[in-house]
Every structure is written in C-alpha cells, then in structure tokens.
Amino acid sequence: MSASHQIFIRANRSLSDIVSDINKATGSSLTSTGKPEFPYAATLDSAFIDIEPTHDYDSEPGLPFEEYSTILTVRDIDNNQKREEALSRGIFAKLATLPGYHVMLVFDLQRNLMQS
C-alpha cells in the first residue's frame, strides 16, 4: 500500500455537514459507499478521496490523533506524491478557514505537515 496524505478533522458538526463542507472544499460530490469504515468517497480529477468518520489511532509526539475524530484521505491516482500533497494542502487550507474547524495534515500517518 502506498503512502498517502490524511487530513484529520475536528469540528462540532454532524458527519453529513462535514461531508457537505468537504464537497465545497474539493468541488466534488462524495457519495455513499455502503461501507461503514469508509462511508463516503469521491474521485477528483487526479485523486481518490474517502472519509473515515472515526478512527482508533493513538496520539504520538507531534501527532495528536486522538484530538480529531474524522479522517479525509487523499490518494493520487498515479501515485504522484507532489500532486497529492498540493491537492491535500489546498483542501486543508479551505477547511481551515471554516469556523469551528481544526484540521491537521499528515503524510503516511507519520509526519505532521501542518495544523490549524
């Protein structure tokens, strides 16, 4: 499995509201997958995105996973890490400007790239 970028999200909103905000931030239309672990997913021009509404990751130094309930994962279709990171940073920036959102951009669940 390839490394990917994850945006950890903490917001005092319902999952459907978070999905709606992600749709606006990405210009996509996340649709139901029928899978409880990844209930929503979409294909963008160059990437796949999906949402995990909950996770079991324990916090580590510099990676406060437990403070965030939802994960948006971005995977480039061609495994182009630079393009994937640029897309992830753009989504992060849009979500970070929304009132009540706290987000953390992580690469491969190992490196915290930025937090709001």
HUFEN-V390767 format. One record per backbone hydrogen bond with DSSP energy under -1.0 kcal/mol. CO is the residue of the C=O (numbers start at 1). NH is the residue of the N-H. E is the energy in kcal/mol with one decimal. If there is no record, write none. Layout:
# HUFEN-V390767
co:nh:e
CO:NH:E
CO:NH:E
This chain:
# HUFEN-V390767
co:nh:e
4:108:-3.3
5:74:-3.0
6:106:-3.1
7:72:-2.5
8:104:-2.0
9:69:-1.1
9:70:-2.1
10:102:-2.4
11:13:-2.1
14:18:-2.3
15:19:-2.8
16:20:-2.1
17:21:-2.4
18:22:-2.6
19:23:-2.6
20:24:-1.9
21:25:-2.4
22:26:-2.3
23:27:-1.9
31:41:-2.0
39:33:-2.1
40:51:-2.2
41:31:-2.7
42:49:-2.6
46:77:-2.7
47:44:-3.6
48:75:-2.7
49:42:-2.3
50:73:-2.6
52:71:-2.6
60:63:-2.8
63:60:-2.3
63:65:-2.3
64:67:-2.0
65:68:-2.0
70:9:-3.4
71:52:-2.7
72:7:-3.2
73:50:-1.6
74:5:-1.6
75:48:-2.9
76:79:-1.2
79:81:-1.1
80:84:-2.5
81:85:-2.6
82:86:-2.3
83:87:-2.4
84:88:-2.6
85:89:-2.8
86:90:-1.9
87:91:-2.3
88:92:-2.8
89:93:-2.5
90:94:-1.8
91:95:-2.6
92:96:-2.9
95:98:-1.4
98:101:-1.8
102:10:-2.7
103:116:-2.5
104:8:-3.0
105:113:-3.0
105:114:-1.3
106:6:-2.9
107:110:-2.3
107:111:-1.8
111:107:-2.5
114:105:-2.9
